[in-house]
Every structure is written in C-alpha cells, then in structure tokens.
Amino acid sequence: MPERGKNIPYLLVALVVVNELRKKLARGVQLSWDLSSETLLSVVPILLPTALITGLLALLARSRLRGQEAALHAYVLTPKDFRSKAEVDVTLIHQVLEATGLEGHLLQRLGSSGPSAPILAVAEHGEKGAISAKAALSALRSVLGRDLEVVDMGRRTWPDLLTYRRKPGTPSTPRLRLPSVEVGKRSPAVLLGYDGGRRPVRLPVNLISKHILLMGRTGSGKSTTAMAICERLWSDYGIPFLVLDHHNEYTGIVTRLGGSVVGASGGPSLNVFRGIASNPQGADMYVEVLRDALSLTPSQTFIVHRCLSSALRASLGEDPTLADLMDEVSEYRERSGPEMESKLALLRKLEPLVEGEGRAHLLVERFPNVSQLDRPTSILLGGVESDTVRDLLVHVILKRVYDSAKAWGLGSPLRQVVLVEEGERVLPTISDERGATVTDKMLGELRKFGVGMMIVTQAPHALSRSAMRNSAIKVIHALGSPRDFQILKPLLSPLKDGENVPASAIFTLRPGEAVVIMEGRPAPVRCTVAPPSVEATPITDRELTILAQMAPSFHTLE
C-alpha cells in the first residue's frame, strides 16, 4: 500500500462518525439559528465528542502527511583537503541518482559568511526508502570520494536544510560545477526495458558507441534484445545498423524497417583482397585476418605473408584473389622439413576456400560498399554451411567496416552499429604469444570512429577478455554454464537484494529478463526488456525472393 494510503482508515473513521451524527440529528433535531436551550443541551453531548475525535483524526492525518513530505535523507559534501578547489559535478550526481532510481535535490545556501556546504537531499519513498538512501550514499562515496567527503546528516526536513550553515572556521566549501546542459534534460538514450519498479532503463547513445555485449544461453532473449536496441536506434535517431546474420533471423525486422538484405540469392560474395592493390602497405592486416580466421600457426602466417606479396606483384595493379594466393603457396620453395609440413597444412586450409562453397563466396566481388550502407542491413550467412568460410566472411566484412570508419575521423559520434552473432568465434579467448586478435584490435579502435559493436554470445567464458574490457554496456540474460557465471561474478557483485547474493539470481532470469551493467553506473540493474515495436518474425525465403524481384536494387544489395 502507498505511504499516503495509510491515512485512508483515519479518514474513513471520521466519515463514519460524521454520518452517525447526521442520522441522529435527522431523527428530530434540525440545525437552525433559533434552537432552543433544551435542544442545544441534547445536541452538545453528541457534538463535543464528535468534534474532538474528528479534530484528532485530522491532526494525525496531517502530521503523517507532513512526515511523508519530510522523508528526506541529506548528505553534506565537503572537501577532504581544505587547500583544494574541489567542485561538485552536478551532472555526475544526476547520473548517480538516475542509476539508483532516486529523486534528489542539490542545494547550496548563500549567507553573509559565504556559501554553505552543498547538500544533497534524497527523497525516501516507500518502505525501501532507507535502503535506497544507503545505496545512494555508497554510490556517492565511490564516485566522489577521491576529492570530497560525503557526510550523512540522516533524515531531515526542508526547514532544517534551508537554515543549515557551516560552522565558523571550517574549510571553504566546494563550488557547484553546473553541467553543460540542463540537468533535467536527458541525453540521447534508447529504451531497453523496465526495472522492478516500472521505471524505464535506458542505454545512453554515447555508451552504445563504446560497444555492447549481449550474453545468455539459447532461448534467453538475446536476439529480441538486439532487435529492440537496433530498432530504436534507427527509429529514434536514424542510426543505421548492419547485422552479420548467422541464422537469417533478422530479415523480418530489417525489411519492415525499410532496410536491405545482402546475399538473398545464395549468400554474400566478395573478394577477400579487394582494395589491396591500391594500398599495398595494408597487406599486413590482410595477413592477420587470414591468421585469425584460419587459425594459422606462426610458420604458416610467415608463408602467407611472403606469398601474398608475390601475388600482389604478379597481379600488375589488380587485386589478387585467394586462388592467386594458393597458386603462390603451391610454388613456394620450402627450406626445411618443418616448413614443408607447414606449407602442406596451409594448402589443406586454403583449398576449401577456393573450391565449392568457398569459390561461391570468397572469390568474386558482389558486395556493397560498406561506407554507403545508410539504412538497416542484414548480411545473410545462414546459408553458408562451412564454419571456416563463414568466419572468414565475417572477419573480412569487419575489416571493411574498420577501414570505412577510419575515414570518418577520430571522435565521430555514433554513426553505425554492427551486430555480430556468435561473438566467441569472432573474438575468441587466445593463449598464444599474439596477445590479441585483429578483431580485438579493431574493437578497441572502432569506438573512436563512431562505430558501436553489438556482440552476441552464449559462451562468455570463451570470449576474449579484451571484448569484456572494451564494452561499456553488458546485458546479461540467463546463463547456461557455471563457467560463464565465474567469469561474470565480479561484475555482478554490487547487485544485492537485502542479504541475498545476487549472482545466484542470474540463473533464475526468465526469457526476456536481463541484468544490465553500464559504464559509470554504480550498480547493475535487473530489468524486463521491452520487445521491438515492429513485427520481428523472419520472412521466408519465398517472401524475400518476391521482394528482391519487386525491388532488386533496394532489397538485395549486390
């Protein structure tokens, strides 16, 4: 029951008393100015107790209402070093309050002796008000504790706070550093869902540009969450998204949002080495892409580097292909027995890439310019049966996204979101001397160029630690493995509900529920994801074929 609702019984009792009085008066006593003394004497014994009871009940209700109005918890912000010129960042405090779901007011009273210390008054609503106030105190101390001391004043009323003065001789008080924008005005953010109190949980766009991790077992709701975020980025802010669609499940939402599908007629097709002839200095990155996608050994990587340089010289200004590289590897003159073994093993890895399914997807360039994808786009990979061919396609497409983003320049705002499924295959945990894959390096730099990566995985334990560090938002659905839990347990430790350890709750999440961890926010938030507003059911191959025939240049970019 709401706090103010607790006054209803008192008001009901008062109404009952007044109603009984009305009944007795109606049985023979009329209220008028010419009542006789006998009538007054008969009414007084009824009126006096009734008036007394009604007045007491009114005073009690009023005092309880005042108590609710005075349910404020106050904190004084003072500098730890009186010689410092500490400032209180209003924007930062606003973010803390928003993250903890509290309503607060920051004030600094001016007096003849100078400004008093800034006071943060946090409203305590409901039975959990005191618990929320403690959470706010902990969050404030962790965020502001380096320069400022957060002193708990306990529960106070507004008159107490308005008359508060700093004691003579105390250090000078910090100034309020006002935000560059109005505090009450929200920064751009997309709705993710609602917490237990039906308060909206939003993902700031500036954090989305620093990448999102979507984690959870099969059927936990990861794809629905990804679709909802992408749809709202496009609908609310016109930010396009590119989906590397491993299971062709995003075709419905992409086409219904007016987007395009790449690879509708048999899957995408591209030349792995497109653009290398105009930029021979970039050959090293192509070698790294092949190394990671094909799991090459150091000896095999060396052979690829030598043979790619030879193929580039022999192509006479044209972009070579994987078939040209394989020809060069076949003619490579090994200098030792181990090198011969590396060469033969490398040929066994390259041969499937230039024959059969590899020939259909990795040799001929029929792929759109990534820099010109200005609307939602799905790249259909569900029809590619070979894991090696699919992994190489994904690595090459991400390299093209990276090359395109660099042309936008450092510090660009969010201009595109790239959704990658099966992130553990693209950004795997490695244990050799490389230290990081080429996709790890791209992930760390793409955030600087206005491209946000959304990485979906059902095996967080197999994901690179770099991907964990370089993601500002982590959305965790129900996990499926104790190994995943151990990896994420340090991130979940701030989430507490009374005396219960929250981490165990990660296994009880229902489909569509998630725990959200955001950079700069003091604690994780549990929420129910709001599904996309448009129909997300994938369209069939027949429907896609009809769309491609009706508008081939729009629905099938090739």
C-alpha positions in Angstrom: 0.0 0.0 0.0 1.4 3.5 -0.8 2.5 5.6 2.2 -0.2 8.2 1.7 -2.8 5.4 1.5 -2.2 4.6 5.2 -4.2 7.7 6.1 -7.3 6.4 4.5 -8.5 4.4 7.5 -8.4 7.5 9.7 -10.4 9.5 7.2 -12.9 6.7 6.9 -13.4 6.6 10.7 -14.1 10.3 10.7 -16.6 10.0 7.9 -18.4 7.2 9.8 -18.6 9.4 12.9 -20.0 12.3 11.0 -22.5 10.1 9.3 -23.8 8.8 12.6 -24.1 12.3 13.8 -26.1 13.2 10.7 -28.5 10.3 11.3 -29.2 11.3 15.0 -29.8 14.9 14.0 -32.2 13.8 11.3 -34.4 11.9 13.7 -35.7 15.0 15.4 -33.1 17.7 15.6 -32.9 20.4 12.9 -29.9 22.7 12.7 -31.0 26.3 12.7 -30.1 29.6 14.4 -33.2 29.6 16.6 -32.5 26.3 18.5 -34.0 26.2 22.0 -31.8 25.7 25.0 -33.3 22.3 25.6 -32.3 21.2 22.0 -28.8 22.6 22.4 -28.3 20.7 25.7 -29.4 17.5 24.0 -27.0 18.0 21.0 -23.9 19.1 22.9 -23.1 15.6 24.3 -23.1 14.4 20.7 -21.3 17.3 19.1 -18.4 17.7 21.5 -17.0 14.1 21.4 -17.6 14.0 17.6 -15.7 17.3 17.0 -12.9 16.2 19.3 -12.5 12.8 17.6 -12.7 14.4 14.1 -10.1 17.0 15.0 -7.7 14.5 16.4 -8.0 12.3 13.3 -7.4 15.3 11.1 -4.3 16.3 13.1 -3.0 12.8 12.9 -3.5 12.6 9.2 -1.9 16.0 8.7 1.1 15.0 10.8 1.5 11.8 8.8 1.3 13.7 5.5 3.9 16.1 6.8 6.0 13.2 7.8 5.9 11.9 4.2 6.8 15.4 2.9 9.8 15.5 5.3 11.0 12.0 4.3 14.4 13.3 3.1 17.8 12.0 3.6 20.5 14.6 3.5 24.2 14.4 2.7 26.7 17.2 3.1 29.6 17.4 0.6 32.8 18.8 2.0 36.4 18.8 0.5 38.9 16.4 2.1 41.7 18.9 1.6 40.8 22.5 2.6 43.5 23.8 0.2 41.9 22.2 -2.8 39.5 23.9 -5.1 37.1 20.9 -5.3 34.0 21.2 -7.3 30.8 19.2 -7.2 29.9 17.9 -10.7 26.1 18.2 -10.9 25.9 16.0 -14.0 27.7 13.2 -12.2 25.4 13.4 -9.2 22.4 13.4 -11.5 23.7 10.2 -13.2 24.2 8.5 -9.8 20.6 9.4 -8.7 19.2 8.2 -12.1 21.2 4.9 -11.8 19.9 4.2 -8.3 16.3 5.2 -9.2 16.2 8.1 -6.6 14.8 11.6 -6.7 17.2 14.2 -5.3 17.7 17.9 -4.9 21.1 19.6 -4.7 21.2 23.0 -2.9 23.8 25.4 -1.7 22.6 28.2 0.6 24.3 31.6 0.5 24.9 33.5 3.6 26.8 36.5 4.9 29.8 34.4 5.7 29.8 32.8 2.2 28.2 29.7 0.8 27.4 26.8 3.0 28.4 23.3 2.0 26.4 21.8 -0.8 23.7 19.5 0.4 22.1 16.6 -1.5 18.6 15.9 -0.3 17.3 12.5 -1.4 13.6 11.7 -1.2 12.8 8.4 0.6 9.7 6.8 -1.0 8.1 3.7 0.3 9.3 1.1 2.7 12.6 0.7 0.9 13.4 4.4 1.2 16.1 3.9 3.8 17.7 1.1 1.9 17.8 3.2 -1.3 19.3 6.1 0.7 22.1 3.9 1.9 22.7 2.7 -1.7 22.9 6.4 -2.8 25.4 7.1 0.0 27.6 4.2 -1.1 27.4 5.2 -4.7 28.2 8.8 -4.0 31.2 7.9 -1.9 32.6 5.7 -4.5 32.1 8.3 -7.3 33.1 11.5 -5.3 35.3 10.0 -2.6 38.6 11.0 -4.2 38.2 14.7 -3.6 35.1 15.1 -1.4 33.8 13.7 1.8 30.1 12.7 1.8 28.8 13.2 5.4 25.5 11.6 6.2 23.1 14.0 8.0 20.4 11.5 8.4 16.7 12.3 7.9 15.9 16.0 7.7 13.1 18.3 6.8 13.2 21.1 4.3 13.3 23.9 7.0 16.4 22.1 8.6 18.2 22.1 5.3 17.3 25.8 4.4 18.7 27.0 7.8 21.8 24.9 7.8 25.0 26.8 8.0 28.6 25.7 8.0 30.4 26.2 11.3 32.8 29.2 11.6 36.4 28.1 11.0 35.6 25.1 8.8 37.3 24.7 5.4 36.0 26.6 2.4 33.2 24.7 0.8 33.3 23.3 -2.8 31.5 25.1 -5.6 28.8 23.5 -7.7 30.0 22.8 -11.2 26.9 23.1 -13.4 26.5 20.8 -16.3 26.9 21.9 -19.9 23.3 21.0 -20.5 20.3 21.3 -18.3 20.2 18.6 -15.6 16.6 17.7 -16.2 17.2 17.2 -19.9 18.0 13.6 -20.8 21.0 12.9 -23.0 20.2 10.8 -26.1 19.3 7.2 -25.0 17.2 4.3 -26.2 14.8 2.4 -24.1 15.9 -1.1 -23.1 13.1 -2.1 -20.7 11.7 -1.5 -17.2 13.0 -2.4 -13.8 11.0 -3.9 -10.9 9.5 -0.5 -10.1 8.4 0.0 -13.7 11.0 2.7 -14.1 12.5 2.9 -17.6 16.0 1.5 -18.1 17.7 3.4 -20.9 21.0 2.9 -22.8 22.8 6.2 -23.5 23.8 6.5 -27.1 27.3 7.7 -26.1 27.8 4.4 -24.3 26.5 2.3 -27.2 29.3 3.8 -29.3 31.6 2.0 -26.8 30.1 -1.4 -27.6 27.5 -3.7 -26.1 27.9 -7.3 -25.0 24.7 -9.4 -25.1 25.2 -12.7 -23.2 22.9 -15.6 -22.3 22.0 -19.2 -23.1 19.9 -20.2 -26.1 16.3 -19.0 -25.7 17.1 -16.4 -23.0 16.0 -13.5 -25.3 19.3 -12.2 -26.7 18.1 -11.8 -30.2 14.9 -10.0 -29.1 17.0 -7.6 -27.1 19.4 -7.0 -30.0 16.4 -6.3 -32.3 14.8 -3.9 -29.9 18.0 -1.9 -29.4 18.7 -1.7 -33.2 15.1 -0.8 -34.0 15.0 2.1 -31.5 18.4 3.5 -32.7 17.0 3.6 -36.2 13.6 4.9 -35.3 14.6 7.4 -32.7 17.9 8.7 -34.0 18.3 7.5 -37.6 21.4 5.4 -36.7 21.6 2.5 -39.2 22.7 -1.0 -38.2 24.5 -3.8 -40.0 23.7 -7.4 -38.9 26.0 -10.3 -39.6 23.1 -12.6 -39.6 24.3 -16.2 -38.9 20.8 -17.7 -38.8 18.9 -15.3 -41.2 16.6 -14.3 -38.3 16.8 -10.5 -38.7 15.4 -10.4 -42.2 11.9 -9.6 -40.9 12.7 -6.6 -38.8 15.3 -5.3 -41.3 12.8 -5.3 -44.3 9.9 -4.0 -42.2 12.1 -1.0 -41.2 12.8 -0.3 -44.9 16.2 -1.9 -44.9 18.2 -4.1 -47.3 19.3 -7.7 -47.4 22.7 -8.8 -48.8 23.0 -12.3 -50.1 19.4 -13.1 -50.8 20.3 -15.3 -53.8 22.7 -17.8 -52.3 24.6 -15.7 -49.7 27.1 -12.9 -50.0 30.1 -13.0 -52.3 33.3 -10.9 -52.0 37.0 -10.9 -52.9 38.9 -11.2 -49.7 41.7 -9.0 -51.0 39.6 -6.2 -52.6 41.5 -2.8 -52.3 44.9 -4.3 -51.5 46.4 -3.2 -54.9 45.7 0.5 -54.1 47.2 0.1 -50.6 50.0 -2.5 -50.6 51.1 -1.2 -47.2 47.9 -2.6 -45.7 48.9 -6.2 -46.6 49.9 -7.0 -43.0 46.3 -6.6 -41.8 45.0 -9.0 -44.5 47.6 -11.5 -43.3 46.3 -11.0 -39.7 42.7 -11.5 -40.9 43.7 -14.8 -42.5 45.7 -15.8 -39.5 42.8 -15.4 -37.1 40.1 -16.7 -39.3 42.0 -19.8 -40.4 43.9 -20.4 -37.1 47.3 -20.3 -38.8 50.5 -21.1 -37.0 53.4 -18.6 -37.0 55.1 -20.6 -39.7 52.0 -20.7 -41.9 51.5 -17.0 -41.2 55.0 -16.3 -42.5 54.4 -18.3 -45.7 51.1 -16.4 -46.3 52.9 -13.1 -45.9 55.6 -14.0 -48.4 53.2 -15.5 -50.9 50.7 -12.6 -50.7 53.5 -10.1 -51.5 54.4 -12.3 -54.5 50.7 -12.5 -55.7 50.4 -8.7 -55.4 53.5 -8.1 -57.6 52.2 -10.6 -60.1 48.7 -9.1 -60.3 50.1 -5.9 -62.1 47.9 -3.4 -60.3 44.8 -5.7 -60.0 43.5 -7.1 -56.7 44.6 -10.7 -56.3 42.3 -13.4 -55.1 42.6 -16.4 -52.7 43.1 -18.6 -55.8 46.2 -16.4 -56.7 47.4 -16.8 -53.1 47.0 -20.6 -53.2 49.0 -20.7 -56.5 51.8 -18.8 -54.9 51.8 -21.1 -51.8 51.9 -24.2 -54.1 55.0 -22.8 -55.8 56.7 -21.7 -52.6 60.1 -23.3 -52.1 60.3 -24.6 -48.6 63.7 -24.6 -46.9 63.3 -27.3 -44.3 61.2 -30.3 -43.4 59.1 -28.4 -40.8 58.5 -25.7 -43.3 57.3 -28.2 -45.8 54.8 -29.6 -43.2 53.6 -26.1 -42.6 53.2 -25.5 -46.3 51.2 -28.7 -46.9 49.0 -27.9 -43.8 48.4 -24.4 -45.2 47.4 -25.8 -48.6 44.8 -28.1 -46.9 43.3 -25.0 -45.2 43.3 -22.9 -48.4 41.8 -25.5 -50.8 38.3 -25.4 -49.3 38.3 -21.7 -49.7 38.8 -21.7 -53.5 36.6 -24.7 -54.3 32.9 -25.5 -53.8 31.3 -23.2 -51.2 34.5 -21.1 -50.8 34.5 -20.3 -54.6 30.9 -19.2 -54.3 31.6 -16.7 -51.5 35.2 -15.7 -51.4 36.5 -15.0 -54.9 34.1 -12.8 -56.9 33.3 -9.3 -55.7 29.5 -8.8 -55.4 29.3 -6.9 -52.2 28.0 -3.3 -51.4 30.3 -0.6 -50.3 30.1 -0.7 -46.5 30.6 3.1 -46.2 27.4 3.6 -48.2 25.1 1.5 -46.1 22.9 4.2 -44.7 19.9 2.1 -43.6 19.3 -1.2 -41.7 21.1 -4.0 -43.5 21.2 -7.8 -43.0 24.0 -9.9 -44.4 22.6 -13.4 -44.8 25.1 -16.0 -43.5 22.6 -18.7 -42.6 23.1 -20.5 -46.0 26.9 -20.7 -45.6 27.4 -24.2 -44.2 31.2 -24.1 -43.8 32.3 -22.6 -40.5 35.6 -21.6 -42.0 34.1 -19.8 -44.9 31.6 -18.0 -42.7 34.3 -17.0 -40.2 36.5 -15.6 -43.0 33.5 -13.7 -44.4 32.8 -12.1 -41.0 36.4 -11.1 -40.5 36.7 -9.6 -43.9 33.4 -7.6 -43.5 34.6 -6.3 -40.1 37.9 -5.2 -41.7 35.9 -3.3 -44.3 33.8 -1.6 -41.6 37.0 -0.7 -39.8 38.6 0.8 -43.0 35.4 2.8 -43.7 35.2 4.1 -40.2 38.7 5.4 -40.2 37.7 7.8 -43.0 35.2 9.4 -40.6 38.0 10.6 -38.3 38.6 10.4 -34.6 35.9 11.5 -32.2 33.0 10.9 -34.6 29.6 10.5 -32.9 27.8 7.2 -33.2 27.1 6.7 -36.9 26.6 2.9 -37.3 26.0 -0.2 -35.1 27.4 -3.5 -36.2 25.7 -6.6 -34.8 27.8 -9.7 -34.6 26.4 -13.1 -33.6 28.5 -16.0 -32.2 30.9 -13.5 -30.8 33.0 -16.2 -29.2 34.1 -17.3 -32.8 35.0 -13.8 -33.9 36.5 -12.6 -30.6 37.8 -15.8 -29.0 40.0 -16.3 -26.0 43.6 -17.0 -27.1 46.6 -18.2 -25.2 49.5 -17.9 -27.6 52.0 -15.1 -28.0 49.8 -12.9 -30.1 48.1 -11.5 -27.0 45.1 -10.2 -29.1 43.4 -10.9 -32.4 42.9 -8.5 -35.2 39.3 -8.2 -34.3 40.3 -7.4 -30.7 42.4 -4.5 -32.0 39.5 -3.3 -34.3 37.1 -3.4 -31.4 39.4 -1.2 -29.3 39.7 1.4 -32.1 36.2 1.4 -33.6 34.8 3.2 -30.6 36.9 6.1 -31.6 35.5 6.4 -35.1 31.7 6.3 -34.4 31.0 2.6 -34.8 29.4 0.7 -32.0 29.7 -3.1 -31.9 26.9 -5.3 -30.5 28.4 -8.7 -29.8 26.0 -11.6 -29.1 27.4 -14.7 -27.4 26.0 -17.7 -25.5 29.5 -18.6 -24.2 31.0 -15.6 -22.3 33.8 -17.8 -20.9 35.1 -18.3 -24.5 35.0 -14.6 -25.3 38.2 -12.6 -25.2 38.9 -10.6 -22.1 39.6 -7.6 -24.3 36.0 -7.8 -25.5 34.9 -7.7 -21.9 37.1 -4.7 -21.1 36.2 -2.7 -24.2 32.4 -2.9 -23.8 30.7 -0.1 -21.9 27.3 -1.9 -21.7 26.8 -5.6 -20.7 23.3 -7.1 -21.0 23.3 -10.5 -19.2 20.4 -12.8 -19.8 20.0 -16.2 -18.1 23.3 -18.1 -18.2 23.8 -21.7 -19.2 27.1 -22.6 -17.8 28.8 -22.3 -14.3 32.0 -21.3 -16.2 30.1 -18.3 -17.6 28.9 -17.4 -14.1 32.5 -17.5 -12.8 33.6 -15.0 -15.5 30.8 -12.6 -14.8 30.6 -13.0 -11.0 32.9 -10.0 -10.3 30.7 -7.8 -12.4 27.5 -8.9 -10.5 28.8 -8.5 -7.0 27.5 -4.9 -6.5 23.9 -6.2 -7.1 22.3 -7.0 -3.8 18.8 -7.6 -2.6 18.8 -7.4 1.2 21.1 -10.2 2.4 20.9 -12.3 -0.7 23.9 -12.6 -3.0 22.6 -11.5 -6.4 24.7 -13.7 -8.6 22.5 -16.7 -8.0 19.6 -14.7 -9.4 21.3 -14.7 -12.8 20.2 -18.3 -13.2 16.6 -17.5 -12.4 16.1 -14.9 -15.0 13.1 -15.7 -17.2 13.2 -15.2 -21.0 13.3 -11.5 -21.7 14.7 -10.6 -18.3 18.3 -9.3 -18.0 20.8 -7.7 -15.7 22.3 -4.6 -17.2 25.8 -3.3 -16.3 26.7 0.2 -17.6 30.0 2.1 -17.5 29.8 4.9 -14.9 26.8 3.4 -13.1 27.3 2.3 -9.5 25.4 -1.0 -9.7 23.8 -3.4 -12.1 20.1 -3.2 -12.8 17.6 -6.0 -13.3 15.0 -5.3 -15.9 12.5 -6.8 -18.3 13.4 -6.0 -21.9 10.7 -4.2 -23.9 10.4 -6.1 -27.3 10.6 -4.2 -30.6 7.5 -2.4 -31.7 7.5 -3.8 -35.2 7.0 -7.5 -36.1 10.3 -9.3 -35.8 9.3 -12.7 -37.2 11.8 -13.6 -40.0 10.4 -13.5 -43.5 10.5 -16.7 -45.6 12.9 -17.3 -48.5 9.9 -17.1 -50.8 8.8 -13.7 -49.5 12.4 -12.5 -49.7 12.6 -13.7 -53.3 9.4 -11.8 -54.2 10.7 -8.6 -52.6 14.0 -9.0 -54.5 12.1 -9.3 -57.7 9.9 -6.3 -57.0 12.8 -4.0 -55.9 16.2 -5.7 -56.6 18.2 -2.6 -56.1 16.6 -1.9 -52.7 16.2 -5.3 -51.1 19.2 -7.1 -52.5 22.4 -5.0 -52.4 24.9 -6.9 -54.5 
